[in-house]
Amino acid sequence: MTLLRGAVICPDPEVRARFDEAAGEIPGIQIIRELRRYPDTLELMRLVRSSVPQVVFLSIEDLPKALELLEALKSQARGVQVVALSRTLDPGALLEAMRAGIRECLAMPFDRGELAEAASRIAAAVRDAPVLMDVTEHVYAFLPSKQGVGTSTVAMNVAVALGRRKQGEVLLLDMDLSSGIIGFMLKLSNTHCVVDAAENAHALDESIWDQIVCRKGGIDIVHSGRLNPDFRIDAQQIRHILDFARRNYKTVCVDISGNLEKYSIEVMHEAKTIFMVVTPEIPSLHLAREKLGFLHRLDLADRVQVLLNRYHKKSLVTPSQIESLLGVPIAFTFQNDYQGVHAALQDGRAVEPVSELGKQFQTLADAILGLKNNEEAGQAPQKKRIVEFFSILPPRVPAAGGERR
């Protein structure tokens, strides 16, 4: 028999205890969550998104409340089976429950044979119509061309700008285990971090997640913790973490190191867009082209959008020369605002949204959300002088795709 992941919602302690005892003797049922009260619909959906039960054993002690929860499951968690639990088989309540769509009803003393038969029927229904959850495709990886180009600053500020438009719907993950700095930048005090998320990846639920996540600036954040370059997150852990995040957030931003570890590559495979951050400096552009070539070999280059950071009018390398060198267009340009970034760092916050740099971060955030914004991304003027020392770089890789947003 297929092992069914089940959740129990039952305010009646006797009914709950008797059912737990009976279900514990049925090898095909695994109770993963238990609520001793009726949740509101928001809490119910959080439970479903985090634990993904295939069946909910729902007390019909308060029939109107139970039917309200049933409607939420039918509309937002298609495929989740619902079994009614009751002290007695009241004909009127059972008829109303069946009219609402409940097909299995169990009453005390919960006969083991009947429960096993119901579990078999539910397992067949789950096989025929698996649970369908709404998950987001909006996962964005922020990849530095080299260390020190300001990728964490860009990732954090873009995530906060997203949170201004969609509060409570944005997650920022710092998966740079070798030099992650977002926790420091935002002065986060939580001792739990992405390592804890990885170690509990197979059992993530909202109770574990609430201990790991920090909330600041309208977004949820999981920082990288203390320097831990020896810790490696495996591909399965990455998938569990991102699956959980996709179910619980509308937009997920992931700050990864530029070291191209296996877990960073796994994040990029899961991402809708890879934002590669570069600066108008030769070492940064050289490594950017090397990484574009590497991503091209992994069939990931078509997901790359180049973000030009710390640009100023006196830069020796112009945007058009950078595009020619890399073989891809610059999607967005962020001006160099050392004082603004430094002030934000001192205060543990994002840059001022009314500053020119803050407006540019908001422009990218709005583009991600598909929103129209009157503020343009401040594309810098192009210089006419050719930079002769480009000749020290190797020939560029084939065009790696990517379009202007």
C-alpha positions in Angstrom: 0.0 0.0 0.0 1.2 3.5 -0.8 2.2 5.4 2.4 -0.2 8.3 2.8 1.0 11.5 4.4 -1.8 12.7 6.6 -2.6 15.8 8.7 -5.2 15.7 11.5 -7.4 18.7 12.4 -9.5 17.9 15.5 -10.3 20.0 18.5 -12.0 17.1 20.4 -9.2 15.5 22.5 -11.0 12.1 22.9 -11.7 11.8 19.2 -8.2 12.8 18.4 -6.6 10.3 20.8 -8.8 7.4 19.6 -8.1 8.2 16.0 -4.3 8.5 16.6 -4.3 5.1 18.3 -6.2 3.5 15.4 -4.1 5.2 12.7 -0.9 4.2 14.4 -1.8 0.6 13.7 -2.4 1.1 10.0 1.0 0.8 8.2 -0.3 2.8 5.2 -0.9 6.1 7.1 1.8 8.5 8.3 0.5 11.4 10.4 2.9 14.3 9.8 1.0 17.2 11.4 -1.7 17.5 14.0 -3.8 20.6 14.9 -5.8 20.6 18.1 -8.0 23.4 16.9 -9.6 24.7 13.7 -7.1 27.0 11.9 -8.1 29.9 9.8 -7.8 29.4 6.1 -4.4 31.2 5.9 -2.9 29.0 8.6 -4.4 25.9 6.9 -2.7 26.7 3.6 0.6 27.4 5.3 0.3 23.9 6.8 -0.5 22.4 3.4 2.2 24.2 1.5 4.9 23.3 4.1 4.0 19.7 4.8 2.1 18.7 1.6 -0.3 16.2 3.2 -2.1 13.9 0.8 -5.1 13.5 3.1 -6.5 15.7 5.8 -8.5 14.0 8.6 -10.9 16.8 9.5 -13.3 16.8 12.5 -16.8 17.9 11.6 -17.6 18.7 15.3 -18.1 22.3 14.1 -19.6 21.6 10.7 -19.7 25.2 9.3 -16.0 25.7 10.1 -15.0 22.3 8.7 -16.8 23.1 5.5 -15.1 26.4 5.2 -11.7 24.7 5.5 -12.9 22.1 2.9 -13.6 24.8 0.4 -10.2 26.3 0.9 -8.5 23.0 0.3 -10.7 22.4 -2.9 -9.8 25.8 -4.3 -6.1 26.0 -3.3 -4.8 22.5 -2.9 -6.3 20.4 -5.6 -5.9 16.7 -5.0 -5.7 16.8 -1.2 -8.2 14.1 0.0 -10.4 14.9 3.0 -11.8 12.4 5.5 -14.4 13.4 8.1 -13.9 12.5 11.7 -16.8 12.4 14.2 -17.9 11.1 17.6 -21.0 9.7 16.0 -22.3 9.3 12.5 -25.0 12.0 12.6 -27.0 11.5 9.4 -27.7 15.2 8.8 -24.1 16.2 9.3 -22.8 13.3 7.1 -25.3 14.2 4.3 -24.1 17.9 4.3 -20.5 16.8 4.4 -21.0 14.5 1.4 -22.8 17.2 -0.5 -19.7 19.4 0.0 -17.5 16.7 -1.5 -16.3 14.5 1.4 -16.4 10.9 0.4 -15.0 9.2 3.5 -16.5 9.5 7.0 -15.1 7.8 10.1 -16.6 7.8 13.6 -15.5 6.5 17.0 -14.4 3.9 18.0 -12.6 3.9 14.6 -12.6 0.3 13.5 -9.2 -0.7 12.2 -10.6 -2.6 9.3 -12.7 0.2 8.1 -9.8 2.7 8.5 -7.5 0.4 6.4 -10.1 0.1 3.7 -10.6 3.9 3.6 -6.8 4.3 3.4 -6.7 2.0 0.4 -9.4 3.9 -1.4 -7.7 7.2 -0.6 -4.3 5.9 -1.9 -6.0 4.9 -5.1 -7.5 8.4 -5.4 -4.1 10.0 -4.8 -2.5 7.9 -7.5 -5.2 8.9 -10.0 -5.1 12.6 -9.0 -1.9 13.7 -7.3 -1.9 16.7 -5.0 -1.4 19.9 -7.1 0.0 22.9 -5.3 0.4 26.4 -6.7 4.2 26.9 -6.8 6.1 29.9 -8.1 8.5 29.9 -11.0 10.1 33.1 -9.9 13.4 32.0 -8.5 16.3 34.3 -9.2 20.0 33.5 -8.7 22.5 36.3 -8.2 26.0 35.3 -9.4 29.1 37.4 -9.0 31.6 37.6 -11.9 34.2 37.7 -9.1 34.3 38.4 -5.4 33.8 42.0 -4.4 31.6 43.2 -7.3 28.7 43.9 -4.9 26.4 41.0 -5.7 25.1 40.7 -2.1 24.3 44.4 -2.1 22.4 44.0 -5.4 20.6 40.9 -4.3 19.5 42.3 -0.9 18.4 45.7 -2.3 16.5 44.1 -5.2 14.8 41.7 -2.7 13.8 44.6 -0.4 12.5 46.5 -3.5 10.4 43.5 -4.4 9.1 43.4 -0.8 7.9 47.0 -1.1 5.5 45.9 -3.8 4.7 42.4 -2.4 5.2 42.4 1.4 5.4 39.0 2.9 5.8 37.2 -0.5 9.5 37.5 -1.0 12.3 35.3 0.3 16.1 36.1 0.2 18.4 33.1 0.6 22.1 33.7 1.3 23.8 30.5 0.0 27.3 31.9 -0.2 28.8 29.7 2.5 32.3 30.9 1.8 31.7 34.7 2.2 28.0 35.3 2.8 27.5 38.7 4.2 23.8 39.5 4.1 23.3 38.7 7.8 26.0 41.2 8.6 24.6 43.8 6.2 21.2 43.7 7.8 22.4 43.2 11.3 20.5 39.9 11.8 20.8 38.3 15.1 19.2 34.9 14.5 21.7 32.1 15.1 19.9 29.7 12.7 20.9 29.9 9.1 20.8 28.2 5.7 22.9 25.3 7.1 20.1 24.5 9.5 17.6 24.7 6.5 19.8 22.2 4.6 20.2 19.8 7.6 16.4 19.8 8.1 15.6 20.0 4.4 13.8 16.6 4.3 11.5 17.6 7.1 10.9 21.4 6.6 7.6 22.7 7.9 6.4 26.1 9.1 7.5 25.4 12.7 11.1 24.7 11.7 11.1 27.4 9.1 9.9 30.0 11.6 13.0 29.3 13.7 15.4 29.7 10.7 13.9 32.7 8.9 14.4 36.4 9.8 11.9 39.1 8.8 13.1 42.6 7.9 12.4 45.2 5.4 9.2 43.5 4.3 10.9 40.3 3.3 11.9 36.9 4.8 15.6 36.2 5.0 17.7 33.1 5.6 21.3 34.2 6.1 24.4 32.0 5.6 25.6 31.9 9.2 29.2 31.9 10.2 31.9 31.3 7.7 31.6 27.6 6.8 33.4 26.8 3.5 33.7 23.1 4.3 29.9 22.6 4.6 28.4 21.3 1.3 24.7 21.3 0.5 23.8 18.4 -1.7 21.5 18.6 -4.7 18.6 16.8 -2.8 18.8 19.4 0.0 18.7 22.2 -2.5 15.7 20.8 -4.2 13.8 20.3 -0.8 14.7 23.9 0.3 13.6 25.5 -3.1 10.5 23.3 -3.3 9.5 24.5 0.2 10.3 28.1 -0.8 8.4 27.9 -4.1 5.3 26.8 -2.2 5.4 29.5 0.4 6.7 32.6 -1.5 5.9 34.4 -4.7 9.5 35.4 -5.4 12.7 33.8 -4.2 16.1 35.5 -4.6 19.2 33.4 -4.0 22.6 35.0 -3.4 25.3 32.4 -4.4 29.1 32.6 -4.4 31.1 32.9 -7.6 32.9 29.6 -6.8 30.5 27.5 -8.9 30.1 24.8 -6.3 27.8 21.9 -7.1 25.1 23.3 -4.9 25.4 26.7 -6.6 25.0 25.1 -10.0 22.0 23.3 -8.7 20.5 26.6 -7.7 21.1 28.0 -11.2 19.4 25.0 -12.7 16.4 25.7 -10.6 16.4 29.5 -11.3 14.3 31.2 -13.9 17.0 33.9 -14.4 20.6 34.1 -13.4 21.6 37.7 -12.7 25.4 37.9 -13.3 26.8 41.0 -11.6 29.8 42.6 -13.2 31.7 45.9 -12.7 33.4 48.0 -15.4 36.8 46.5 -14.5 39.0 44.2 -16.5 39.3 41.3 -13.9 35.5 41.3 -13.4 34.8 41.2 -17.2 37.4 38.6 -17.9 35.9 36.2 -15.3 32.4 37.1 -16.4 33.2 35.9 -19.9 34.8 32.7 -18.5 31.7 32.0 -16.5 29.4 32.7 -19.5 31.4 30.1 -21.4 31.0 27.6 -18.5 27.3 28.3 -18.2 27.0 27.9 -22.0 28.4 24.4 -21.7 25.8 23.6 -19.0 23.0 25.0 -21.3 22.3 27.7 -18.7 23.6 30.7 -20.7 20.2 31.6 -22.1 19.0 32.3 -18.5 21.7 34.9 -17.8 21.0 38.6 -17.5 24.0 40.9 -17.0 23.8 43.5 -14.3 26.4 46.3 -14.5 27.2 47.5 -11.0 29.1 50.5 -9.7 29.1 52.3 -13.0 30.1 56.0 -13.2 30.7 58.4 -16.0 34.5 58.2 -15.6 34.6 54.4 -16.1 37.3 53.5 -18.6 35.1 50.8 -20.0 31.7 51.7 -21.6 28.5 49.7 -21.5 28.7 49.1 -25.3 32.2 47.8 -25.0 31.2 45.5 -22.2 28.3 44.1 -24.3 30.7 43.6 -27.2 33.2 41.8 -25.0 30.7 39.5 -23.2 28.5 38.9 -26.3 25.3 39.6 -24.3 23.4 42.8 -23.6 23.5 44.6 -20.2 20.0 44.2 -18.7 20.4 46.9 -16.1 23.0 49.4 -14.9 23.4 50.5 -11.3 25.4 53.7 -10.6 28.3 53.8 -8.1 27.0 55.3 -4.8 29.6 54.5 -2.3 28.3 56.9 0.3 24.7 55.7 0.0 25.6 52.0 0.3 28.0 52.8 3.2 25.2 54.7 5.1 22.8 51.8 4.6 25.4 49.3 5.8 26.0 51.3 9.0 22.2 51.3 9.7 21.6 47.6 8.7 19.1 48.4 5.9 18.7 48.7 2.2 19.7 51.9 0.4 17.3 54.8 0.5 14.5 54.0 -2.1 14.3 57.7 -3.1 18.0 57.8 -4.0 19.0 57.3 -7.7 20.5 53.9 -6.8 17.4 53.0 -4.8 15.2 53.9 -7.8 17.4 51.7 -10.1 17.0 48.7 -7.7 13.2 49.3 -7.7 13.2 49.4 -11.6 14.7 46.0 -11.7 12.3 44.7 -9.1 9.4 46.0 -11.0 10.7 44.4 -14.2 10.9 41.1 -12.4 7.3 41.5 -11.2 6.2 42.6 -14.7 5.1 46.0 -13.4 5.5 49.3 -15.3 7.6 51.9 -13.6 8.2 55.4 -14.8 11.7 55.4 -13.5 14.3 54.2 -16.0 17.3 52.2 -15.0 19.7 55.0 -15.5 21.6 53.5 -18.5 25.0 55.2 -18.6 26.1 57.2 -21.6 28.6 55.3 -23.9 32.1 56.5 -24.5 33.5 56.7 -27.9 37.2 55.9 -27.0 38.2 52.3 -27.6 39.9 50.7 -24.6 43.0 49.1 -26.1 43.8 46.8 -23.2 40.8 44.6 -24.1 43.3 42.8 -26.3 44.8 41.1 -23.2 41.6 39.1 -22.8 41.0 35.8 -24.6 38.5 35.6 -27.5 34.9 35.9 -26.3 32.5 32.9 -26.1 29.6 32.5 -28.5 26.7 34.8 -27.7 25.0 33.4 -24.6 21.5 34.6 -25.3 19.6 36.9 -22.9 17.4 39.8 -23.8 16.8 43.2 -22.5 14.0 43.2 -20.1 
